[in-house]
Amino acid sequence: MGGVRRVVLVHSPPHGEVPFRHVGLGYLHGVLRAAGYDTVTADISRHEEQAGSDVYDEVILHLSSKVGDVSDGPDPLLLMQVLYPEEFDSLLPVSESILRQVDRHQEALATSGDVYLFTVNIITYYFAAAMALRLRRQGKKTAVGGPSVRFDPIRALLLRCGAFEAAVVGEGEPIIAKLVDGLRAETLRGIPGVSFLSGGEMLTAKPAAAPDLGALPYPVFDRESIRDYIPILAARGCRAKCAYCSEPFHWTNRRRTPAEVLAEMDWATDYYRLENFHFHDDTINEHQAWFHALLDQLIERGGRYRWESFCGPVGLDEALLTKMRRSGCALLKLGVQSFAKDTLGRMRRLRDADLLRSAIVGAERAGISMHYDMLICFPGESESDHRHNVAMIERIFAETDGVYFSLNPFYLAVGSETHLNAAKYGVKVRHFDPESLPPRLAEMVRQCGPLPVGFSSDISRETVLRRVRELGEVLKRYGRDYLYLGQDEVPESSGATQMSPVRRVGGREAPPLFYELLLPWRLEQSRGGWRLEEVRSAAGGEDGLVKYLFQHVGSSLTVAVRLAPRREDRPCFAHTRHFNLFHDGSDASSREVEGLLRAVAAAISHNEGRIARARARARRQPKDESRR
């Protein structure tokens, strides 16, 4: 099968802290399939997560070591170590882990097709580049895309490092078929938005116009991977111009009509046999009239679809939140970033902290779970601003039961205002020093131009770390601890649902709809109700972990119990069993159900230490010296 003529879309690891399906790759798959190309998606990210071998924790800890002085661009040192490990005397531990991932998947991936298309972001550059280089050495064609590829030095780095033959600027759907044909024919000149090297020079044709989202084929996903929610996109881009965000640099803001969105939801429900949707929009309620029309159509369908999305605070009053709940809204993710008016002003955001608090508290009271983001230590944030943030977060926790927030120290987003107009914000951009690399690689990087890898501002790194610790203590106090930038180790007793907060069923709390958690327990039904038992079966034994997938389908809550052997030579799942906890939202508080949920919570707490120790053992495994 080595000579098979097929396009392979690669979803690279790490997987991340929540189940994630790449809607962009789904759209490319849909366009290629509609044009008659034999296409598959290699979801290596999902495979690594299911196998328990994902390196997300290690990558986050690597980035955490630079918190207060880090960008979302690629780290050339880490990139070159995974591409050319033989040129280094020693490798970073995270480089070794990424190379082991590449080793695990190279042989199978290389027999899957002839053209390989990758997308990259802050955590996936490294696996994608390392795998692409090996594929090119085997005669395969490789190309890369992603928002950051629009930035010239990053695009040049990805081409000059030898990993990719082509890089795409802008949205790929209009030109993806031409790109595949050009790679096969080795004629890339003139394809809109495609960059390639010719005679040592990077050539780039003018990007194609952004496509009409309503005219695109529906995204295509492997049915096997869609077990918890269906990814969907109503709009691309964001009309806000927040100073820290690179979205305006990457995307043209436009959206589909509500009727087009609902038509896809109807089709996807029949195709994937699920009624849960995750909108990948930046701000689902950005256009109020459009949003009300969408809600009206969802309500006309009886609120049968459960959905979640990122949102903005404007208009989130009691009436709108109630309407959203009736339409099936289960979770909102709100970009708060700060409660300090001066900081909000510098961020170019709405300076109304009371509106932010009201939206957060109001969502929970309406029966919608709320998760909000904080971007701390934005340049110019005073100690008073920080104290105000801490006080407001404490107040919100006191007023609510199930609200969550994620803690994000400011980083330099490539293409953002704080990057492109750094001096305006008191930011000094730090560029990578090629002299830290072996000579051949240093020259390769030098030809790419200045690569932003960090920054300094009026807030010292010591202050950043202190503020992170202080807010981290709040998270711990309320049982919400998790692995965020600024931690120096994986929390031993992290809140299992911090990154995927509790959704509401019938106005009461239920386990997360879309959260997967590894636990060495299983559920059994007996005359006395539900009970948990430790797994000690022949299929898994001591090497097995049970995976619980809490999934909301309509008004019924289901727990899928999956036995996931750790050994690489065994299938990922030995079996799957489903248990209905309750079938309607009218009486979700029975003693048996409450007892079960308490037991699950206890099991989560009991096993956090075991999970952390297993991860530590994996990191201490002997290093592979064959690459030296």
Secondary structure in CASP SS format (residue, H / E / C, confidence):
PFRMAT SS
TARGET T0000
AUTHOR 0000-0000-0000
METHOD secondary structure of the structure
MODEL  1
M C 1.00
G C 1.00
G C 1.00
V C 1.00
R C 1.00
R C 1.00
V E 1.00
V E 1.00
L E 1.00
V E 1.00
H E 1.00
S C 1.00
P C 1.00
P C 1.00
H C 1.00
G C 1.00
E C 1.00
V C 1.00
P C 1.00
F C 1.00
R C 1.00
H C 1.00
V H 1.00
G H 1.00
L H 1.00
G H 1.00
Y H 1.00
L H 1.00
H H 1.00
G H 1.00
V H 1.00
L H 1.00
R H 1.00
A H 1.00
A C 1.00
G C 1.00
Y C 1.00
D C 1.00
T E 1.00
V E 1.00
T E 1.00
A E 1.00
D E 1.00
I H 1.00
S H 1.00
R H 1.00
H H 1.00
E H 1.00
E H 1.00
Q H 1.00
A H 1.00
G C 1.00
S C 1.00
D C 1.00
V C 1.00
Y H 1.00
D H 1.00
E H 1.00
V H 1.00
I H 1.00
L H 1.00
H H 1.00
L H 1.00
S H 1.00
S C 1.00
K C 1.00
V C 1.00
G C 1.00
D C 1.00
V C 1.00
S E 1.00
D C 1.00
G C 1.00
P C 1.00
D C 1.00
P H 1.00
L H 1.00
L H 1.00
L H 1.00
M H 1.00
Q H 1.00
V H 1.00
L H 1.00
Y C 1.00
P H 1.00
E H 1.00
E H 1.00
F C 1.00
D C 1.00
S C 1.00
L C 1.00
L C 1.00
P H 1.00
V H 1.00
S H 1.00
E H 1.00
S H 1.00
I H 1.00
L H 1.00
R H 1.00
Q H 1.00
V H 1.00
D H 1.00
R H 1.00
H H 1.00
Q H 1.00
E H 1.00
A H 1.00
L H 1.00
A H 1.00
T C 1.00
S C 1.00
G C 1.00
D C 1.00
V E 1.00
Y E 1.00
L E 1.00
F E 1.00
T E 1.00
V C 1.00
N C 1.00
I C 1.00
I C 1.00
T C 1.00
Y H 1.00
Y H 1.00
F H 1.00
A H 1.00
A H 1.00
A H 1.00
M H 1.00
A H 1.00
L H 1.00
R H 1.00
L H 1.00
R H 1.00
R H 1.00
Q C 1.00
G C 1.00
K C 1.00
K E 1.00
T E 1.00
A E 1.00
V E 1.00
G E 1.00
G C 1.00
P H 1.00
S H 1.00
V H 1.00
R H 1.00
F C 1.00
D H 1.00
P H 1.00
I H 1.00
R H 1.00
A H 1.00
L H 1.00
L H 1.00
L H 1.00
R H 1.00
C C 1.00
G C 1.00
A C 1.00
F C 1.00
E C 1.00
A E 1.00
A E 1.00
V E 1.00
V C 1.00
G C 1.00
E C 1.00
G C 1.00
E C 1.00
P C 1.00
I C 1.00
I H 1.00
A H 1.00
K H 1.00
L H 1.00
V H 1.00
D H 1.00
G H 1.00
L H 1.00
R H 1.00
A H 1.00
E C 1.00
T C 1.00
L C 1.00
R C 1.00
G C 1.00
I C 1.00
P C 1.00
G C 1.00
V E 1.00
S E 1.00
F E 1.00
L E 1.00
S E 1.00
G C 1.00
G C 1.00
E E 1.00
M E 1.00
L E 1.00
T E 1.00
A C 1.00
K C 1.00
P C 1.00
A C 1.00
A C 1.00
A C 1.00
P C 1.00
D C 1.00
L H 1.00
G H 1.00
A H 1.00
L C 1.00
P C 1.00
Y C 1.00
P C 1.00
V C 1.00
F C 1.00
D C 1.00
R H 1.00
E H 1.00
S H 1.00
I C 1.00
R C 1.00
D C 1.00
Y C 1.00
I E 1.00
P E 1.00
I E 1.00
L C 1.00
A C 1.00
A E 1.00
R E 1.00
G C 1.00
C C 1.00
R C 1.00
A C 1.00
K C 1.00
C C 1.00
A C 1.00
Y C 1.00
C C 1.00
S C 1.00
E H 1.00
P H 1.00
F H 1.00
H H 1.00
W C 1.00
T C 1.00
N C 1.00
R E 1.00
R E 1.00
R C 1.00
T C 1.00
P H 1.00
A H 1.00
E H 1.00
V H 1.00
L H 1.00
A H 1.00
E H 1.00
M H 1.00
D H 1.00
W H 1.00
A H 1.00
T H 1.00
D H 1.00
Y H 1.00
Y H 1.00
R C 1.00
L C 1.00
E C 1.00
N E 1.00
F E 1.00
H E 1.00
F E 1.00
H C 1.00
D C 1.00
D C 1.00
T C 1.00
I C 1.00
N C 1.00
E C 1.00
H C 1.00
Q H 1.00
A H 1.00
W H 1.00
F H 1.00
H H 1.00
A H 1.00
L H 1.00
L H 1.00
D H 1.00
Q H 1.00
L H 1.00
I H 1.00
E H 1.00
R C 1.00
G C 1.00
G C 1.00
R C 1.00
Y C 1.00
R E 1.00
W E 1.00
E E 1.00
S E 1.00
F E 1.00
C E 1.00
G C 1.00
P C 1.00
V C 1.00
G C 1.00
L C 1.00
D C 1.00
E H 1.00
A H 1.00
L H 1.00
L H 1.00
T H 1.00
K H 1.00
M H 1.00
R H 1.00
R H 1.00
S H 1.00
G C 1.00
C E 1.00
A E 1.00
L E 1.00
L E 1.00
K E 1.00
L E 1.00
G E 1.00
V E 1.00
Q E 1.00
S C 1.00
F C 1.00
A C 1.00
K H 1.00
D H 1.00
T H 1.00
L H 1.00
G H 1.00
R H 1.00
M H 1.00
R C 1.00
R C 1.00
L C 1.00
R C 1.00
D C 1.00
A H 1.00
D H 1.00
L H 1.00
L H 1.00
R H 1.00
S H 1.00
A H 1.00
I H 1.00
V H 1.00
G H 1.00
A H 1.00
E H 1.00
R H 1.00
A C 1.00
G C 1.00
I C 1.00
S E 1.00
M E 1.00
H E 1.00
Y E 1.00
D E 1.00
M E 1.00
L E 1.00
I E 1.00
C C 1.00
F C 1.00
P C 1.00
G C 1.00
E C 1.00
S C 1.00
E H 1.00
S H 1.00
D H 1.00
H H 1.00
R H 1.00
H H 1.00
N H 1.00
V H 1.00
A H 1.00
M H 1.00
I H 1.00
E H 1.00
R H 1.00
I H 1.00
F H 1.00
A H 1.00
E H 1.00
T C 1.00
D C 1.00
G C 1.00
V C 1.00
Y E 1.00
F E 1.00
S E 1.00
L E 1.00
N E 1.00
P E 1.00
F C 1.00
Y C 1.00
L E 1.00
A C 1.00
V C 1.00
G C 1.00
S C 1.00
E H 1.00
T H 1.00
H H 1.00
L H 1.00
N C 1.00
A H 1.00
A H 1.00
K H 1.00
Y H 1.00
G C 1.00
V C 1.00
K E 1.00
V E 1.00
R E 1.00
H E 1.00
F C 1.00
D C 1.00
P H 1.00
E H 1.00
S H 1.00
L C 1.00
P C 1.00
P H 1.00
R H 1.00
L H 1.00
A H 1.00
E H 1.00
M H 1.00
V H 1.00
R H 1.00
Q C 1.00
C C 1.00
G C 1.00
P C 1.00
L C 1.00
P E 1.00
V E 1.00
G E 1.00
F E 1.00
S E 1.00
S C 1.00
D C 1.00
I C 1.00
S C 1.00
R H 1.00
E H 1.00
T H 1.00
V H 1.00
L H 1.00
R H 1.00
R H 1.00
V H 1.00
R H 1.00
E H 1.00
L H 1.00
G H 1.00
E H 1.00
V H 1.00
L H 1.00
K H 1.00
R H 1.00
Y C 1.00
G C 1.00
R C 1.00
D C 1.00
Y C 1.00
L C 1.00
Y C 1.00
L C 1.00
G C 1.00
Q C 1.00
D C 1.00
E C 1.00
V C 1.00
P C 1.00
E C 1.00
S C 1.00
S C 1.00
G C 1.00
A C 1.00
T C 1.00
Q C 1.00
M C 1.00
S C 1.00
P C 1.00
V C 1.00
R C 1.00
R E 1.00
V E 1.00
G C 1.00
G C 1.00
R E 1.00
E E 1.00
A C 1.00
P C 1.00
P C 1.00
L C 1.00
F C 1.00
Y C 1.00
E E 1.00
L E 1.00
L E 1.00
L E 1.00
P C 1.00
W E 1.00
R E 1.00
L E 1.00
E E 1.00
Q E 1.00
S E 1.00
R C 1.00
G C 1.00
G E 1.00
W E 1.00
R E 1.00
L E 1.00
E E 1.00
E E 1.00
V C 1.00
R C 1.00
S C 1.00
A C 1.00
A C 1.00
G C 1.00
G H 1.00
E H 1.00
D H 1.00
G E 1.00
L E 1.00
V E 1.00
K E 1.00
Y E 1.00
L E 1.00
F E 1.00
Q E 1.00
H E 1.00
V E 1.00
G C 1.00
S C 1.00
S E 1.00
L E 1.00
T E 1.00
V E 1.00
A E 1.00
V E 1.00
R E 1.00
L E 1.00
A E 1.00
P E 1.00
R C 1.00
R C 1.00
E C 1.00
D C 1.00
R C 1.00
P C 1.00
C C 1.00
F C 1.00
A C 1.00
H C 1.00
T E 1.00
R E 1.00
H E 1.00
F E 1.00
N E 1.00
L E 1.00
F E 1.00
H C 1.00
D C 1.00
G H 1.00
S H 1.00
D H 1.00
A C 1.00
S C 1.00
S C 1.00
R H 1.00
E H 1.00
V H 1.00
E H 1.00
G H 1.00
L H 1.00
L H 1.00
R H 1.00
A H 1.00
V H 1.00
A H 1.00
A H 1.00
A H 1.00
I H 1.00
S H 1.00
H H 1.00
N H 1.00
E H 1.00
G H 1.00
R H 1.00
I H 1.00
A H 1.00
R H 1.00
A H 1.00
R H 1.00
A H 1.00
R H 1.00
A H 1.00
R H 1.00
R C 1.00
Q C 1.00
P C 1.00
K C 1.00
D C 1.00
E H 1.00
S H 1.00
R H 1.00
R C 1.00
END
